[in-house]
Every structure is written in structure tokens, then in C-alpha cells.
Amino acid sequence: MTVRTRFAPSPTGYLHIGGARTALYSWLHARRHGGRFVLRIEDTDRERSTEESVRAILEGMEWLGLAWDEGPFFQSERFDRYREVVRRLLDSGHAYYCYCSKERLERLRAEQLARKEKPRYDGLCRDREGPPPEGVKPVVRFRNPREGEVVVEDLIRGRVVFANAELDDLVIQRADGTPTYNLTVVVDDWDMRITHVIRGDDHLNNTPRQINIMRALGVEPPAYAHVPMILGPDGKRLSKRHGAVSVLQYREEGYLPEALLNYLVRLGWSHGDQEVFSVEEMIRLFDIREVNRSASTFNPDKLLWLNHHYIQTGDPAHVARHLAWHMERLGIDTSAGPPLEQVVLAQRERCKTLREMAERSRWAYEEPAGYDHKAAAKHLTAEAAPVLEALRERLAALADWTPEAIHTQAVLPVAEALGLKLGKVAQPLRVALTGGTVSPPIDQTVALVGRERTLARIERALAWIRAHAGETGEG
């Protein structure tokens, strides 16, 4: 048997963290067993489903690297198939027309709640006889068994038993002819030969209903694994109030996809004390049966730590490809300047996100619009002018434009010649080149800016010092 899993989001919003984890677990289960991963878009909610959400889901999946083998399939394109199955259930006596009005159902619900009973359809039309009432468009209900039980051997939760007496006759087709979720998911899992359904535990109560529909159709149900929910740091269900919950929002904030994948796989699953997993290790080690039964708590600090780890240890070319996206969003033209891999190597120790790295690296490609006021007041002084002039001469004569040569043949000799500590030489040069006092080591900073632009920026700083003579000082 070929393992076949699916991820079936509804395009009523973006791909959120919980959905991404479910997709990852499904993808890993298929990959580990040499199976197929199917992407299905459950867009039968015509009022809330949007093309924008579909694009966001697909873009989020692609960014995470969760490539699907089949699909995306759209439920909105399968309505004829759903009607065919509804007709089959009606013909076999496993479904029936219900003519109850909305008002009657609301009244029934209110009465049941007043009696502290579980709200449910009372089966009034289950065995109805006679001609249908005129002018009433009926819904179609599934005739759920009233005896026996449904046993779900959940791969995560273990055995879960539901009494059929607790399940009512759910609507499988609305009065306007559109199918409902519990019908469409059964038909799709059947037609797409899904062997393992991995989804959030908020769907657990739907599972016995879906299994009963499958049995009525003579279909063998798939194996089920219901993944516990994700909680926010406050112990409540993860939601927008906890900050970034969209996968694409994490990209915008500067996270690498492998960092998010690594964090998500550990959000409910573990392999000893190991914290960092490559995608290949995830595929080899992940076991859906080892996922925790209890809810997991989202820890933003842990995710940030992982992201910094991947920035520090990842292939600079790979990190640079993702950094390029952020540079472009900031409007920074990187075509004239150092290769982005060099920027990554220079900045990766001090930057925890790619957005931070992009914001802190603008000076490598653009001349600073101005100088930080406090930095200029302290470091672009009359006393700094001879330092910058000496550096300009040394750097202009430098044959080898490398960090090592810049340090040993320019910065260090100037400090020794003027009897200054390295900081008194490095900081004026850093402010001249970047506009502020924070950058990689000065030799790396100079190397990234390049010879011609370094000399031009030093000259500009000297002109600024001359124009502001008497305005700066240590005070």
C-alpha cells in the first residue's frame, strides 16, 4: 500500500502556524514512507473563500519547501461529484430529505438547551412519508446509525470511542444544493485514495460522522491522527493576539524557512534531547505516533534562537538568496556592491533575523543619507580629521583590498603612527562609511564598501568636519 497523505486548508485566510505544522507532519509522514502528499483546497465556502487566500497558502507552502506531489485540487470544481454521491446515499436509504424550517430548528435547539440537553436534530423527517410540502427546498441529511459505536484508533490519541446514539443526522447537502464539509471531505479522501488523515484535534468530533458516511458508501476509512492544538505563551489558543501567526508574516520578519520548519516539528514531537534537525533528519526520524497528546506552547524566543542558529551556520549562498528578498523590499539595489554572501558572512554573528541584517547592511550599497547626530558629535571631530586623512592615504595606496590587508597595512599602521588606540581610528572611519557606530569589524566594513566608495565617503566626512568645525567635541 502506498502511503497517501493530504493537507486540506480552507482559503478563508492565510496559512497560519497551526496549519503549517499539520502540513509539515503530513508531508513528513508521506516522505518517510515513500508516499504521496496531496494538496487540496477546501473552498466550498463561497462567501469567505478568496483568491488572495489561495495565493497566500500556495506561496506559504512553497516558501516552506513543502512541495506537494498532486494538486492543488479545488473542491469548488467537484460539485457534480458530490451531488452524485449524495444521490447514491439517498437511493440506498442512507440519506433523506429534511423539510424542517429554520425557525423550527432554532426553537428545538432552544428547548433542548433549556432542558440542559445536547443540541441535536430530533429526526422528525427521518421516516417522513407522504408528498413533500410545497415551496420548501429541503436539505439532505445523513441517516446516522442509532445503535452501536464508532471506534477511532487514533495514531496520536489512541483508542477513542463514540456512541452512535450521541451523533445526530447531520446535513450533507444544503437547501441550495451545495455540499457540506463532512460530505466533501469523505468524497475527496475516498477519490484521492488517502490512507492517513493528519489534522488538528478540533476535527476529532467530525471523525465518527465521516467514518459512518464512508461505511455507508462501502469505503474503508483511512487511519487518523489528530494533532493537539498550539497554545500562546499565555496558555490560550494561539491566535492573532499573540502576534505573527501567518507563515508569510514570519518571512516578512526575517525568518528562514528551515528555522520555522525545525521549530514546528519540535512543537509537539521530540527525538531525545536533539533540538536542531535538518529536513533530511526530520524525514528519517519523524514518527506520527510519537507526537505528544497534550497541547504545545508557542515560544517566540526559541524560534528566534533557532533562526539565529540557521543564519550563523547555514550556507552563505542559501542565506543570501533569502536576504535578497528583504533587500529588495527595502528598495536597496544590490547590483552594485559586494556579493550578498559576503554581507551574510560579515553580519551573521550579530543579526538574529534577515530583516535586521538587511536594515543594518544598507551602507554596503548606499552612501549614508546623513550621520547619526551623537555619532558625528563624538567621532567626526577636528581631532578625527588627521586620522581620516592618514587612512585615506593608506587605503588609496593599498594593493590588496582584503580585510587582512586593510587591518595590517592601513588601520593598524595609522593607529601606531598617531599613537592612538584602535578604537580612536576605527570609530571615525566607521561613522564616515556607515553613518553610525555599529557595523562589522572595521576591516570587514571597509572591504565591503569597496575602494572607490570608501575613499569618496572619507572625503565626504572630511568635508563635513570642515563645515562643522567648532560644533563637535567629546562633550
N, C-alpha and C positions, 0 to 999 in steps of 0.2 A: 504493500500500500504506500502510495506517495503521500507524504505529509503536505497538506494544503492549509495555510492559514490566511486570514484576511484582516484588513483594517478597514473599518466602515464608518468614517466620520460623517456627520451632518453638516452641510455647508451653511450653517446659520451663524458662523463666527469664525475666528481664526483657529489655527491648530494650537491648542493650549498644551500646557505641560503634561497634564494627565493623559491626554490623547496621544502625545508624543511617546510617553512611556509605554502605553498599550501597544502602539505601533512598533516600538523597538522590541518589546517582548515577543510579539507575533513574528516579526522579521527574524529575530534570533532563533526562535524555535524552528522556523522553516529552514533557515540556513544550516543550523546544526544537523538537521536530519536530511539534508539534501533535497528539501521540498520546494514548494512554490508559494510565493507571497502575493496575494491578490489585493488590489486597491479598489474599493467600492465606495462611491459617493451616494449617500442616502439622502436624496434631495426631493423626497415626496412632499415635504412641507413647502408648498409653492410660495406662500406668503413670506416666509422667513429666509428661504434659500436664496443666495445671491452668487452671481458670477465672481464678484470680488472675493468672497469667502472661498470659492473653489480654487481660484488662483493662489490665494494665501496658503491653503492646505497643500497644494501641489508644490508650491515654492518652498514651504517649510520642510516637506518630506525630502525634496531634492537637496536642500541645504544640509540637512542632517545626513544625507547619504543613504537613506533608507529606500533603495531602488526596488520598485515593485516588478514582478515578473509578468503579471497580467493586469489589464485595466489601464486607466480607471474606467470602471463600469458605472453608469448612471441609472439609478432606479427610475428616474423620470422617463427613460427611454424603454421601460419594460412594463408599462401599464397593461398592454394586451396580454402578456404572460400572466400577470397577477389576476386579471379577470378570468382567464382560462382556469386557473387553479381554484378560484372562488366558485366557479360554475361546477367544477369537479366535486368540491366539498358539498355543494347544495344537492347535486344529483345523487351523491352517496348517502345523504342524510346526516352528514357531519356538520352541516351548517343550515341556518334557517333565516328567513326574513323577519325582522322585528319592526313593528309599526308604532312602537311606543313614542309618544311625543316628548319633546324636551322638557315640557312642564311636568309631565308625569314622572319622568326620571329624577328631576330635581326634587319633587315632592317625596318620592320614595327615599331618596338619599337623606333628606332632612328628617324623615320619620325614623330611619334606621339610626342616624346619629343621636336622635333624641332618646332612643332606647339603648344607646351605647353599644350598638352593633356595628360590625364592619360593613361599610357601604358596598353594595354589590347589586347587580341586576337580579331580579327575583324570578326570571324565567317565564314571564307572563306569555310571551309569544312562542315559547319553545315548542309547544304542542298545539299551536293555534290551528284551527280548522275553519273552513268557510272562505268566501271570497274576500280579497283584500279591501280595506276601506278606500273609498275614492279620494283622489287628490293627495294621497300621502306617499311620499317617497321613502321606502324603508331602508334601514341599514341591514347588513348581513352580519349575523353573529355566529361564532363557532359553538357547536354543541359540545361543551366540555363534559367529559365523563363525570358522573356524580359519585361513583364508587371507586375504591382503590386509592393508590398513591403514586406519585412520581418520585423516583429516587435519582438524584443527581450525584454522580461520583465525581465531584469537583477535584480537579488536579491540584488545586491550592487549598481549598477549604475542607476537603474530604467529603464524606457522605452527607448529603443534605436531603431531607425527606419532606415532601409536600403532600398533604391530603387533597385529593381532588375535590372533596366537599368544600374546601376553602377557596376554590377557584371558580369564578363566575364565567358566564358565557360572554367572552369579550367580543367587541366589534372588530371584524376583519375587513369590512368594506363600508365606507361612509355612504350617506344618502346620495351624495353627488357622484358616486361610482369610484372614488379614489380609495386605494387600499390603505390600511393602517400598518404601523411599524411591525407588529408581531406577525403579520401575514407576509409582508415583503421580505423580512429577514429570513423567514423559513424558506421561502421560494428561492431566494438568492443563494443561501447556504446549500440548498439541495442542488440547484442547477450548476453552481460553481464547484461542487464536489468538495466542500470544505470539510476537513477532518478534525480540525481543532479550532474552537472559538475561544479566543483570549480577549477578554473585555473587562470593563470596570464592574465592581460588585454592585453598583446601582442597578445593573441589569439582572441580578440574580433572581428576582421575583418574576421576571419575564420568562425565565428558562423553562419552568414546568409547563407553562402555557404553550411555548414553542415546541417543546417535545411532544405534547399531546397532539398538536396540529400535524407534526411530522408523522406520528404514528397513524393518524387518520389517513394520511396520504401514502402510508406504506413505506416511509422513508426511515432509514437508520440514522438516529441523531448523531451529531459529531460529539467529540469529547469537549468538555467545557472547563475553563479555568477563569475564575472571577478574581480580578486583581483588586486588592483593597485600595481605598481612596488615599489621596495625599492631603495632609493637613498643613496649614500655615504655621509659622513659629508660635502663634497664639493658641494653637491646638484646635482651631476651627478649620473647616474645609477650605482648601486653597481656592482663592477667588481673586478678583481684580483688586480688592482692597489690600492684598499682600504685595502689590507691585507688579512686576513683569510676570505675566502668565502666558503670553503668546510666545511661541518659539521664535518668530521673526523679531520680536522685541529684544530677545537675547542677542540675536545677531546685531541689531542696531546698537546695543550696549557694548558690543565688542567681545563677545564670547566666541570661542572656536567651537565648531560643531562637535568635534570629538570630546571636548571637555563636557559639553552638555550631555552627550550620549553616555559618557563614563559616569556622570553624576546620576543620570536617570536609571541606569542599570543597577546601581547600588541603592537606589531608593526603594528598597523592599527585597533585595536579593544580595547575598554575600557569598564570597568564596574564601573562607578563612579570614585572615586579617588583611588581605590584599585590598588596596584602595584604588590603584591605578590599573586600568585594563585597556589594552589595545582592542580594536574592533575584532581582530583575529582571535584574541583571547576570549572575548565575550562569546563569540560564536562557538568556540571549543568548550567553554566551561559552563555556559548558562543552562540551567535546568528549570523549567517552569514549575516543577514540583517542589523546588526549594525556595520559592517566593514566600515571604512571610505572610501569615494570615492577618496580622494586625496592620493598621494604618501606619503610614510613614510620615515623618515630619520634614518639611522642606527647610533646608538650611542654606540661605544665600551665601554665608561666609565660606562654607565648604565648597560650594560651586565656584566661588571666586578663587579659592586656593587651587582648585583643580585647573582652572583656566590659566592661572599664572604658571602652573607647572607645565602645561602644554605649550604655552608661549616660550618658556625657557628651554624646554627640551625638544620641541618639535623641529622638523626640518625647516630651516630658514626660508627656503623657497616656498614651501607649503604655507607657512605663516604669512609670508609676503603676499601671496595671492589673496588671502583674506584681508590683509591690511590694505591692499589696493582698493578694495570696495569702500573702505572707510575714508581713504584719502580722496577718492572721487566724490563722495558725499560731502566732504568739507570744501570741495572746489579746489583742491590742490593738484596742480599739474605736475606729475612725477616724471614726465618725459625728459625734462632737462634737469639732471641732478643725479645723485647716487642711486645705484640699484637698490630697490626696496629690501633685498636680502641683507644689505649692509646696515640699513636702518634697523632692521629686526635684531641683528647681532649686537648693535650698539645699545639698543633700548630695552631688550627683553628682560634684563635683570630688574629694572625699576618700574616696568609698566605691567599692571595686572590685567588690563583689557586692551583690545586692539583700538578701541576708540580713544582711550587715553594715549596710546602710542601715537596715533595719528595726530591728535591735538598737540602733542609735545614734540612733533617732528616737522612741523610746518617750516621752521627755519632752515631745514636741509634743502628746501626747494624754493623758498621765497625769502626775499630780504625782509627783515622785521619792519612792520609799519611804523614802529617807534620803539623807544626804550622804556622799560619799566621805571617809573619815577624814582623809587627807592634805590633800585639797582644802579641807575645812572648817577644819582646823587652820591653814592658811595664809591663807585668804581670808575666812572668816566670823569675823572678829576684832572686838574692841571698836573698833578703828580703822576697820573697814569699816562700822560701823553708821551714821555720819553720811552716808557715801556712798550707802548703800541708802535712807536716809530722803530724801535730796535727789532721788534717782532716782524714788522713789515719788511725790513731789510733782510733779515734771516730767512723768512719764508719765501721771499721773492727769489732768493738765490738757491733755494733748496732743489736738488736734482731728483731726489726720491720722495714722492708725495705719499708717504705711508705714515701711519700713526707712530711707528717706531722712530722713523727719521724726524718727524715733526717734534717729537719729545726730546730726542738726544741731540739734534742739530739746530733746534730753534728755541723751544721753550726753556729747556734746562740751561743752555749757554747764556740766554738773556738774563735769567734769574741770577746766575753766578756772576755775570759781568756787572750787574747793577746791585749786587749784594742783597737781593730780596728773596723771601720765601716763595715757593712755587705758587701759593695762593694769590700773592700780590701780582703775579704775572698772568696766571690763568684766568682770574675773575674779570679783569678789564677786557681781555680777549674774548671771553665767553659772552659778556654783555654786548660787545661790539658785533659779534657774529649772530647771536640769537635774540638779543633784546632783553634777556633776563639772566638770572643767575643759576638756572637749573638746566643741565644738559648732560650727556655722557661725558666721560673723561675728556679733558680739553684736546688731547691729541686725536681722539676719535672724532670729536666735534669738528675740528679743523679739517680732517681728512674727508669727512662727509660733505662739508660745504664746498670744497674744491679750491684750487689755487686762485683762479681769477676772481671768484666771488669773495674769497677770504680777503684778498688784498683790497678789493673795492669796499668791502664793509669796514675794514680797518681805517681806510681813508675817510669814509663817511663818519666814523666815530671820532676821528681826529678833528674833522671839521665841526662836529657837534661840540666837542670840548672847547675849541677856539671860540665858537659862537656863544658859549655859555660860561666863559671864563669868569670866575668870581662867584658863580651861583652854586657851585658844588663843593663838597668837603665831607669830612668824616662825620660831622655833626648830624 
